[in-house]
Amino acid sequence: MSIEDRAEATAKNVEGKAQEALGNVTGDPGDQAEGKAKQVEAEATHAKEDVKDEVKKVID
């Protein structure tokens, strides 16, 4: 497990939520889409780290 990767993913998720919210307020579909994309990327990183943790448990 990489704590750094998880922290970066969490930060990216928060950044994406803020950007999506800004896009909702301003009506900018580009910001909305970019914010959602960052959130999806963060979720994928968390899922990857979860898989790595499970594999490590099996190996240990």
mmJSON file of the N, C-alpha and C atoms, coordinates in Angstrom:
{"data_MODEL":{"atom_site":{
"group_PDB":["ATOM","ATOM","ATOM","ATOM","ATOM","ATOM","ATOM","ATOM","ATOM","ATOM","ATOM","ATOM","ATOM","ATOM","ATOM","ATOM","ATOM","ATOM","ATOM","ATOM","ATOM","ATOM","ATOM","ATOM","ATOM","ATOM","ATOM","ATOM","ATOM","ATOM","ATOM","ATOM","ATOM","ATOM","ATOM","ATOM","ATOM","ATOM","ATOM","ATOM","ATOM","ATOM","ATOM","ATOM","ATOM","ATOM","ATOM","ATOM","ATOM","ATOM","ATOM","ATOM","ATOM","ATOM","ATOM","ATOM","ATOM","ATOM","ATOM","ATOM","ATOM","ATOM","ATOM","ATOM","ATOM","ATOM","ATOM","ATOM","ATOM","ATOM","ATOM","ATOM","ATOM","ATOM","ATOM","ATOM","ATOM","ATOM","ATOM","ATOM","ATOM","ATOM","ATOM","ATOM","ATOM","ATOM","ATOM","ATOM","ATOM","ATOM","ATOM","ATOM","ATOM","ATOM","ATOM","ATOM","ATOM","ATOM","ATOM","ATOM","ATOM","ATOM","ATOM","ATOM","ATOM","ATOM","ATOM","ATOM","ATOM","ATOM","ATOM","ATOM","ATOM","ATOM","ATOM","ATOM","ATOM","ATOM","ATOM","ATOM","ATOM","ATOM","ATOM","ATOM","ATOM","ATOM","ATOM","ATOM","ATOM","ATOM","ATOM","ATOM","ATOM","ATOM","ATOM","ATOM","ATOM","ATOM","ATOM","ATOM","ATOM","ATOM","ATOM","ATOM","ATOM","ATOM","ATOM","ATOM","ATOM","ATOM","ATOM","ATOM","ATOM","ATOM","ATOM","ATOM","ATOM","ATOM","ATOM","ATOM","ATOM","ATOM","ATOM","ATOM","ATOM","ATOM","ATOM","ATOM","ATOM","ATOM","ATOM","ATOM","ATOM","ATOM","ATOM","ATOM","ATOM","ATOM","ATOM","ATOM"],
"id":[1,2,3,4,5,6,7,8,9,10,11,12,13,14,15,16,17,18,19,20,21,22,23,24,25,26,27,28,29,30,31,32,33,34,35,36,37,38,39,40,41,42,43,44,45,46,47,48,49,50,51,52,53,54,55,56,57,58,59,60,61,62,63,64,65,66,67,68,69,70,71,72,73,74,75,76,77,78,79,80,81,82,83,84,85,86,87,88,89,90,91,92,93,94,95,96,97,98,99,100,101,102,103,104,105,106,107,108,109,110,111,112,113,114,115,116,117,118,119,120,121,122,123,124,125,126,127,128,129,130,131,132,133,134,135,136,137,138,139,140,141,142,143,144,145,146,147,148,149,150,151,152,153,154,155,156,157,158,159,160,161,162,163,164,165,166,167,168,169,170,171,172,173,174,175,176,177,178,179,180],
"type_symbol":["N","C","C","N","C","C","N","C","C","N","C","C","N","C","C","N","C","C","N","C","C","N","C","C","N","C","C","N","C","C","N","C","C","N","C","C","N","C","C","N","C","C","N","C","C","N","C","C","N","C","C","N","C","C","N","C","C","N","C","C","N","C","C","N","C","C","N","C","C","N","C","C","N","C","C","N","C","C","N","C","C","N","C","C","N","C","C","N","C","C","N","C","C","N","C","C","N","C","C","N","C","C","N","C","C","N","C","C","N","C","C","N","C","C","N","C","C","N","C","C","N","C","C","N","C","C","N","C","C","N","C","C","N","C","C","N","C","C","N","C","C","N","C","C","N","C","C","N","C","C","N","C","C","N","C","C","N","C","C","N","C","C","N","C","C","N","C","C","N","C","C","N","C","C","N","C","C","N","C","C"],
"label_atom_id":["N","CA","C","N","CA","C","N","CA","C","N","CA","C","N","CA","C","N","CA","C","N","CA","C","N","CA","C","N","CA","C","N","CA","C","N","CA","C","N","CA","C","N","CA","C","N","CA","C","N","CA","C","N","CA","C","N","CA","C","N","CA","C","N","CA","C","N","CA","C","N","CA","C","N","CA","C","N","CA","C","N","CA","C","N","CA","C","N","CA","C","N","CA","C","N","CA","C","N","CA","C","N","CA","C","N","CA","C","N","CA","C","N","CA","C","N","CA","C","N","CA","C","N","CA","C","N","CA","C","N","CA","C","N","CA","C","N","CA","C","N","CA","C","N","CA","C","N","CA","C","N","CA","C","N","CA","C","N","CA","C","N","CA","C","N","CA","C","N","CA","C","N","CA","C","N","CA","C","N","CA","C","N","CA","C","N","CA","C","N","CA","C","N","CA","C","N","CA","C","N","CA","C","N","CA","C","N","CA","C"],
"label_alt_id":[null,null,null,null,null,null,null,null,null,null,null,null,null,null,null,null,null,null,null,null,null,null,null,null,null,null,null,null,null,null,null,null,null,null,null,null,null,null,null,null,null,null,null,null,null,null,null,null,null,null,null,null,null,null,null,null,null,null,null,null,null,null,null,null,null,null,null,null,null,null,null,null,null,null,null,null,null,null,null,null,null,null,null,null,null,null,null,null,null,null,null,null,null,null,null,null,null,null,null,null,null,null,null,null,null,null,null,null,null,null,null,null,null,null,null,null,null,null,null,null,null,null,null,null,null,null,null,null,null,null,null,null,null,null,null,null,null,null,null,null,null,null,null,null,null,null,null,null,null,null,null,null,null,null,null,null,null,null,null,null,null,null,null,null,null,null,null,null,null,null,null,null,null,null,null,null,null,null,null,null],
"label_comp_id":["MET","MET","MET","SER","SER","SER","ILE","ILE","ILE","GLU","GLU","GLU","ASP","ASP","ASP","ARG","ARG","ARG","ALA","ALA","ALA","GLU","GLU","GLU","ALA","ALA","ALA","THR","THR","THR","ALA","ALA","ALA","LYS","LYS","LYS","ASN","ASN","ASN","VAL","VAL","VAL","GLU","GLU","GLU","GLY","GLY","GLY","LYS","LYS","LYS","ALA","ALA","ALA","GLN","GLN","GLN","GLU","GLU","GLU","ALA","ALA","ALA","LEU","LEU","LEU","GLY","GLY","GLY","ASN","ASN","ASN","VAL","VAL","VAL","THR","THR","THR","GLY","GLY","GLY","ASP","ASP","ASP","PRO","PRO","PRO","GLY","GLY","GLY","ASP","ASP","ASP","GLN","GLN","GLN","ALA","ALA","ALA","GLU","GLU","GLU","GLY","GLY","GLY","LYS","LYS","LYS","ALA","ALA","ALA","LYS","LYS","LYS","GLN","GLN","GLN","VAL","VAL","VAL","GLU","GLU","GLU","ALA","ALA","ALA","GLU","GLU","GLU","ALA","ALA","ALA","THR","THR","THR","HIS","HIS","HIS","ALA","ALA","ALA","LYS","LYS","LYS","GLU","GLU","GLU","ASP","ASP","ASP","VAL","VAL","VAL","LYS","LYS","LYS","ASP","ASP","ASP","GLU","GLU","GLU","VAL","VAL","VAL","LYS","LYS","LYS","LYS","LYS","LYS","VAL","VAL","VAL","ILE","ILE","ILE","ASP","ASP","ASP"],
"label_asym_id":["A","A","A","A","A","A","A","A","A","A","A","A","A","A","A","A","A","A","A","A","A","A","A","A","A","A","A","A","A","A","A","A","A","A","A","A","A","A","A","A","A","A","A","A","A","A","A","A","A","A","A","A","A","A","A","A","A","A","A","A","A","A","A","A","A","A","A","A","A","A","A","A","A","A","A","A","A","A","A","A","A","A","A","A","A","A","A","A","A","A","A","A","A","A","A","A","A","A","A","A","A","A","A","A","A","A","A","A","A","A","A","A","A","A","A","A","A","A","A","A","A","A","A","A","A","A","A","A","A","A","A","A","A","A","A","A","A","A","A","A","A","A","A","A","A","A","A","A","A","A","A","A","A","A","A","A","A","A","A","A","A","A","A","A","A","A","A","A","A","A","A","A","A","A","A","A","A","A","A","A"],
"label_entity_id":["1","1","1","1","1","1","1","1","1","1","1","1","1","1","1","1","1","1","1","1","1","1","1","1","1","1","1","1","1","1","1","1","1","1","1","1","1","1","1","1","1","1","1","1","1","1","1","1","1","1","1","1","1","1","1","1","1","1","1","1","1","1","1","1","1","1","1","1","1","1","1","1","1","1","1","1","1","1","1","1","1","1","1","1","1","1","1","1","1","1","1","1","1","1","1","1","1","1","1","1","1","1","1","1","1","1","1","1","1","1","1","1","1","1","1","1","1","1","1","1","1","1","1","1","1","1","1","1","1","1","1","1","1","1","1","1","1","1","1","1","1","1","1","1","1","1","1","1","1","1","1","1","1","1","1","1","1","1","1","1","1","1","1","1","1","1","1","1","1","1","1","1","1","1","1","1","1","1","1","1"],
"label_seq_id":[1,1,1,2,2,2,3,3,3,4,4,4,5,5,5,6,6,6,7,7,7,8,8,8,9,9,9,10,10,10,11,11,11,12,12,12,13,13,13,14,14,14,15,15,15,16,16,16,17,17,17,18,18,18,19,19,19,20,20,20,21,21,21,22,22,22,23,23,23,24,24,24,25,25,25,26,26,26,27,27,27,28,28,28,29,29,29,30,30,30,31,31,31,32,32,32,33,33,33,34,34,34,35,35,35,36,36,36,37,37,37,38,38,38,39,39,39,40,40,40,41,41,41,42,42,42,43,43,43,44,44,44,45,45,45,46,46,46,47,47,47,48,48,48,49,49,49,50,50,50,51,51,51,52,52,52,53,53,53,54,54,54,55,55,55,56,56,56,57,57,57,58,58,58,59,59,59,60,60,60],
"pdbx_PDB_ins_code":[null,null,null,null,null,null,null,null,null,null,null,null,null,null,null,null,null,null,null,null,null,null,null,null,null,null,null,null,null,null,null,null,null,null,null,null,null,null,null,null,null,null,null,null,null,null,null,null,null,null,null,null,null,null,null,null,null,null,null,null,null,null,null,null,null,null,null,null,null,null,null,null,null,null,null,null,null,null,null,null,null,null,null,null,null,null,null,null,null,null,null,null,null,null,null,null,null,null,null,null,null,null,null,null,null,null,null,null,null,null,null,null,null,null,null,null,null,null,null,null,null,null,null,null,null,null,null,null,null,null,null,null,null,null,null,null,null,null,null,null,null,null,null,null,null,null,null,null,null,null,null,null,null,null,null,null,null,null,null,null,null,null,null,null,null,null,null,null,null,null,null,null,null,null,null,null,null,null,null,null],
"Cartn_x":[0.843,0.0,0.884,0.557,1.293,0.419,0.809,0.053,0.105,1.235,1.372,0.374,0.243,-0.707,-2.13,-2.463,-3.816,-4.068,-3.077,-3.225,-3.402,-2.61,-2.741,-4.109,-4.589,-5.902,-7.007,-6.88,-7.878,-7.86,-6.678,-6.565,-7.167,-6.904,-7.464,-8.987,-9.518,-10.963,-11.575,-10.967,-11.46,-11.368,-10.25,-10.075,-11.148,-11.416,-12.435,-13.817,-14.15,-15.459,-15.592,-14.518,-14.545,-14.689,-13.968,-14.036,-15.417,-15.985,-17.332,-18.344,-18.208,-19.116,-18.976,-17.747,-17.525,-18.204,-18.056,-18.706,-20.212,-20.767,-22.214,-22.66,-21.88,-22.229,-22.118,-21.039,-20.806,-21.501,-21.971,-22.613,-21.62,-20.379,-19.328,-19.262,-19.751,-19.732,-18.321,-17.356,-15.966,-15.431,-15.675,-15.245,-15.993,-17.261,-18.042,-17.449,-17.185,-16.657,-15.247,-14.429,-13.057,-13.057,-13.951,-14.063,-14.494,-15.476,-15.922,-14.813,-14.062,-12.96,-11.901,-11.594,-10.625,-11.132,-12.423,-12.999,-12.914,-13.182,-13.097,-11.66,-10.724,-9.307,-8.908,-9.392,-9.085,-9.692,-10.913,-11.547,-10.76,-10.265,-9.484,-8.174,-7.563,-6.32,-6.59,-7.683,-8.039,-8.305,-8.996,-9.293,-7.997,-7.082,-5.784,-5.036,-5.033,-4.348,-5.027,-6.351,-7.073,-6.653,-6.532,-6.12,-4.695,-3.81,-2.436,-2.395,-3.23,-3.285,-3.755,-4.763,-5.29,-4.25,-3.559,-2.519,-1.42,-1.051,-0.001,-0.454,-1.717,-2.241,-2.142,-2.459,-2.431,-0.987,-0.087,1.321,1.906,1.567,2.11,1.409],
"Cartn_y":[-1.177,0.0,1.235,2.116,3.364,4.475,4.904,5.969,7.24,7.472,8.661,8.628,7.448,7.317,7.542,6.996,7.184,8.647,9.313,10.724,11.584,11.288,12.031,11.798,10.561,10.256,10.974,11.024,11.728,13.221,13.776,15.194,15.456,14.558,14.714,14.618,13.737,13.596,14.897,15.463,16.72,17.843,17.885,18.894,18.736,17.501,17.246,17.658,17.382,17.787,19.304,19.985,21.448,22.007,21.423,21.902,21.643,20.475,20.181,21.157,21.441,22.388,23.782,24.195,25.491,25.512,24.424,24.332,24.391,23.795,23.852,25.284,26.001,27.375,28.306,28.143,29.043,28.576,27.347,26.808,26.386,26.149,25.769,24.246,23.687,22.232,21.652,22.446,21.979,21.71,22.638,22.443,21.268,21.145,20.025,18.697,18.573,17.324,17.04,18.074,17.886,17.475,18.064,17.705,16.263,15.84,14.444,13.493,13.879,13.032,12.854,13.912,13.814,12.875,12.933,12.05,10.592,10.322,8.957,8.459,9.321,8.948,8.608,9.397,9.143,7.809,7.539,6.262,5.084,5.236,4.17,3.939,5.002,4.864,4.146,4.508,3.824,2.337,2.024,0.625,-0.138,0.485,-0.147,-0.427,0.528,0.342,-0.753,-0.85,-1.92,-3.289,-3.403,-4.67,-5.011,-4.026,-4.262,-4.732,-4.147,-4.559,-6.005,-6.372,-7.742,-8.75,-8.427,-9.328,-9.5,-8.414,-8.491,-9.368,-9.273,-10.117,-11.593,-11.911,-13.296,-13.815,-12.987,-13.391,-13.559,-12.674,-12.742,-13.855],
"Cartn_z":[0.0,0.0,0.0,-0.839,-0.886,-0.296,0.86,1.513,0.674,0.024,-0.807,-1.968,-2.609,-3.723,-3.252,-2.096,-1.557,-1.208,-0.626,-0.274,-1.527,-2.547,-3.798,-4.432,-4.38,-4.946,-4.179,-2.87,-2.065,-2.382,-2.518,-2.866,-4.246,-5.193,-6.54,-6.511,-5.659,-5.53,-5.0,-3.965,-3.393,-4.43,-5.143,-6.186,-7.268,-7.643,-8.66,-8.205,-6.948,-6.42,-6.41,-6.01,-5.996,-7.408,-8.348,-9.727,-10.319,-10.019,-10.509,-9.909,-8.615,-7.96,-8.578,-8.854,-9.502,-10.873,-11.597,-12.903,-12.8,-11.739,-11.533,-11.242,-10.441,-10.078,-11.278,-12.04,-13.175,-14.448,-14.439,-15.636,-16.702,-16.316,-17.257,-17.369,-18.475,-18.615,-18.69,-19.119,-19.169,-17.772,-16.847,-15.469,-14.834,-15.123,-14.582,-15.03,-16.325,-16.878,-16.356,-16.294,-15.819,-14.339,-13.565,-12.156,-11.973,-12.761,-12.687,-13.117,-14.128,-14.613,-13.522,-12.794,-11.709,-10.613,-10.34,-9.328,-9.758,-11.027,-11.547,-11.485,-11.828,-11.766,-10.327,-9.382,-7.974,-7.517,-7.929,-7.574,-8.145,-9.367,-9.995,-9.234,-8.789,-8.015,-6.705,-6.034,-4.788,-5.046,-6.121,-6.448,-6.723,-7.437,-7.728,-6.427,-5.528,-4.248,-3.423,-3.493,-2.791,-3.314,-4.63,-5.237,-4.802,-4.821,-4.387,-2.935,-2.081,-0.676,-0.545,-1.31,-1.25,-1.732,-2.801,-3.319,-2.277,-1.649,-0.633,0.533,0.931,2.009,1.655,0.406,-0.055,-0.058,-0.515,-0.597,0.798,1.703,3.065,3.785],
"occupancy":[1.0,1.0,1.0,1.0,1.0,1.0,1.0,1.0,1.0,1.0,1.0,1.0,1.0,1.0,1.0,1.0,1.0,1.0,1.0,1.0,1.0,1.0,1.0,1.0,1.0,1.0,1.0,1.0,1.0,1.0,1.0,1.0,1.0,1.0,1.0,1.0,1.0,1.0,1.0,1.0,1.0,1.0,1.0,1.0,1.0,1.0,1.0,1.0,1.0,1.0,1.0,1.0,1.0,1.0,1.0,1.0,1.0,1.0,1.0,1.0,1.0,1.0,1.0,1.0,1.0,1.0,1.0,1.0,1.0,1.0,1.0,1.0,1.0,1.0,1.0,1.0,1.0,1.0,1.0,1.0,1.0,1.0,1.0,1.0,1.0,1.0,1.0,1.0,1.0,1.0,1.0,1.0,1.0,1.0,1.0,1.0,1.0,1.0,1.0,1.0,1.0,1.0,1.0,1.0,1.0,1.0,1.0,1.0,1.0,1.0,1.0,1.0,1.0,1.0,1.0,1.0,1.0,1.0,1.0,1.0,1.0,1.0,1.0,1.0,1.0,1.0,1.0,1.0,1.0,1.0,1.0,1.0,1.0,1.0,1.0,1.0,1.0,1.0,1.0,1.0,1.0,1.0,1.0,1.0,1.0,1.0,1.0,1.0,1.0,1.0,1.0,1.0,1.0,1.0,1.0,1.0,1.0,1.0,1.0,1.0,1.0,1.0,1.0,1.0,1.0,1.0,1.0,1.0,1.0,1.0,1.0,1.0,1.0,1.0,1.0,1.0,1.0,1.0,1.0,1.0],
"B_iso_or_equiv":[0.0,0.0,0.0,0.0,0.0,0.0,0.0,0.0,0.0,0.0,0.0,0.0,0.0,0.0,0.0,0.0,0.0,0.0,0.0,0.0,0.0,0.0,0.0,0.0,0.0,0.0,0.0,0.0,0.0,0.0,0.0,0.0,0.0,0.0,0.0,0.0,0.0,0.0,0.0,0.0,0.0,0.0,0.0,0.0,0.0,0.0,0.0,0.0,0.0,0.0,0.0,0.0,0.0,0.0,0.0,0.0,0.0,0.0,0.0,0.0,0.0,0.0,0.0,0.0,0.0,0.0,0.0,0.0,0.0,0.0,0.0,0.0,0.0,0.0,0.0,0.0,0.0,0.0,0.0,0.0,0.0,0.0,0.0,0.0,0.0,0.0,0.0,0.0,0.0,0.0,0.0,0.0,0.0,0.0,0.0,0.0,0.0,0.0,0.0,0.0,0.0,0.0,0.0,0.0,0.0,0.0,0.0,0.0,0.0,0.0,0.0,0.0,0.0,0.0,0.0,0.0,0.0,0.0,0.0,0.0,0.0,0.0,0.0,0.0,0.0,0.0,0.0,0.0,0.0,0.0,0.0,0.0,0.0,0.0,0.0,0.0,0.0,0.0,0.0,0.0,0.0,0.0,0.0,0.0,0.0,0.0,0.0,0.0,0.0,0.0,0.0,0.0,0.0,0.0,0.0,0.0,0.0,0.0,0.0,0.0,0.0,0.0,0.0,0.0,0.0,0.0,0.0,0.0,0.0,0.0,0.0,0.0,0.0,0.0,0.0,0.0,0.0,0.0,0.0,0.0],
"pdbx_formal_charge":[null,null,null,null,null,null,null,null,null,null,null,null,null,null,null,null,null,null,null,null,null,null,null,null,null,null,null,null,null,null,null,null,null,null,null,null,null,null,null,null,null,null,null,null,null,null,null,null,null,null,null,null,null,null,null,null,null,null,null,null,null,null,null,null,null,null,null,null,null,null,null,null,null,null,null,null,null,null,null,null,null,null,null,null,null,null,null,null,null,null,null,null,null,null,null,null,null,null,null,null,null,null,null,null,null,null,null,null,null,null,null,null,null,null,null,null,null,null,null,null,null,null,null,null,null,null,null,null,null,null,null,null,null,null,null,null,null,null,null,null,null,null,null,null,null,null,null,null,null,null,null,null,null,null,null,null,null,null,null,null,null,null,null,null,null,null,null,null,null,null,null,null,null,null,null,null,null,null,null,null],
"auth_seq_id":[1,1,1,2,2,2,3,3,3,4,4,4,5,5,5,6,6,6,7,7,7,8,8,8,9,9,9,10,10,10,11,11,11,12,12,12,13,13,13,14,14,14,15,15,15,16,16,16,17,17,17,18,18,18,19,19,19,20,20,20,21,21,21,22,22,22,23,23,23,24,24,24,25,25,25,26,26,26,27,27,27,28,28,28,29,29,29,30,30,30,31,31,31,32,32,32,33,33,33,34,34,34,35,35,35,36,36,36,37,37,37,38,38,38,39,39,39,40,40,40,41,41,41,42,42,42,43,43,43,44,44,44,45,45,45,46,46,46,47,47,47,48,48,48,49,49,49,50,50,50,51,51,51,52,52,52,53,53,53,54,54,54,55,55,55,56,56,56,57,57,57,58,58,58,59,59,59,60,60,60],
"auth_comp_id":["MET","MET","MET","SER","SER","SER","ILE","ILE","ILE","GLU","GLU","GLU","ASP","ASP","ASP","ARG","ARG","ARG","ALA","ALA","ALA","GLU","GLU","GLU","ALA","ALA","ALA","THR","THR","THR","ALA","ALA","ALA","LYS","LYS","LYS","ASN","ASN","ASN","VAL","VAL","VAL","GLU","GLU","GLU","GLY","GLY","GLY","LYS","LYS","LYS","ALA","ALA","ALA","GLN","GLN","GLN","GLU","GLU","GLU","ALA","ALA","ALA","LEU","LEU","LEU","GLY","GLY","GLY","ASN","ASN","ASN","VAL","VAL","VAL","THR","THR","THR","GLY","GLY","GLY","ASP","ASP","ASP","PRO","PRO","PRO","GLY","GLY","GLY","ASP","ASP","ASP","GLN","GLN","GLN","ALA","ALA","ALA","GLU","GLU","GLU","GLY","GLY","GLY","LYS","LYS","LYS","ALA","ALA","ALA","LYS","LYS","LYS","GLN","GLN","GLN","VAL","VAL","VAL","GLU","GLU","GLU","ALA","ALA","ALA","GLU","GLU","GLU","ALA","ALA","ALA","THR","THR","THR","HIS","HIS","HIS","ALA","ALA","ALA","LYS","LYS","LYS","GLU","GLU","GLU","ASP","ASP","ASP","VAL","VAL","VAL","LYS","LYS","LYS","ASP","ASP","ASP","GLU","GLU","GLU","VAL","VAL","VAL","LYS","LYS","LYS","LYS","LYS","LYS","VAL","VAL","VAL","ILE","ILE","ILE","ASP","ASP","ASP"],
"auth_asym_id":["A","A","A","A","A","A","A","A","A","A","A","A","A","A","A","A","A","A","A","A","A","A","A","A","A","A","A","A","A","A","A","A","A","A","A","A","A","A","A","A","A","A","A","A","A","A","A","A","A","A","A","A","A","A","A","A","A","A","A","A","A","A","A","A","A","A","A","A","A","A","A","A","A","A","A","A","A","A","A","A","A","A","A","A","A","A","A","A","A","A","A","A","A","A","A","A","A","A","A","A","A","A","A","A","A","A","A","A","A","A","A","A","A","A","A","A","A","A","A","A","A","A","A","A","A","A","A","A","A","A","A","A","A","A","A","A","A","A","A","A","A","A","A","A","A","A","A","A","A","A","A","A","A","A","A","A","A","A","A","A","A","A","A","A","A","A","A","A","A","A","A","A","A","A","A","A","A","A","A","A"],
"auth_atom_id":["N","CA","C","N","CA","C","N","CA","C","N","CA","C","N","CA","C","N","CA","C","N","CA","C","N","CA","C","N","CA","C","N","CA","C","N","CA","C","N","CA","C","N","CA","C","N","CA","C","N","CA","C","N","CA","C","N","CA","C","N","CA","C","N","CA","C","N","CA","C","N","CA","C","N","CA","C","N","CA","C","N","CA","C","N","CA","C","N","CA","C","N","CA","C","N","CA","C","N","CA","C","N","CA","C","N","CA","C","N","CA","C","N","CA","C","N","CA","C","N","CA","C","N","CA","C","N","CA","C","N","CA","C","N","CA","C","N","CA","C","N","CA","C","N","CA","C","N","CA","C","N","CA","C","N","CA","C","N","CA","C","N","CA","C","N","CA","C","N","CA","C","N","CA","C","N","CA","C","N","CA","C","N","CA","C","N","CA","C","N","CA","C","N","CA","C","N","CA","C","N","CA","C","N","CA","C","N","CA","C"],
"pdbx_PDB_model_num":[1,1,1,1,1,1,1,1,1,1,1,1,1,1,1,1,1,1,1,1,1,1,1,1,1,1,1,1,1,1,1,1,1,1,1,1,1,1,1,1,1,1,1,1,1,1,1,1,1,1,1,1,1,1,1,1,1,1,1,1,1,1,1,1,1,1,1,1,1,1,1,1,1,1,1,1,1,1,1,1,1,1,1,1,1,1,1,1,1,1,1,1,1,1,1,1,1,1,1,1,1,1,1,1,1,1,1,1,1,1,1,1,1,1,1,1,1,1,1,1,1,1,1,1,1,1,1,1,1,1,1,1,1,1,1,1,1,1,1,1,1,1,1,1,1,1,1,1,1,1,1,1,1,1,1,1,1,1,1,1,1,1,1,1,1,1,1,1,1,1,1,1,1,1,1,1,1,1,1,1]
}}}
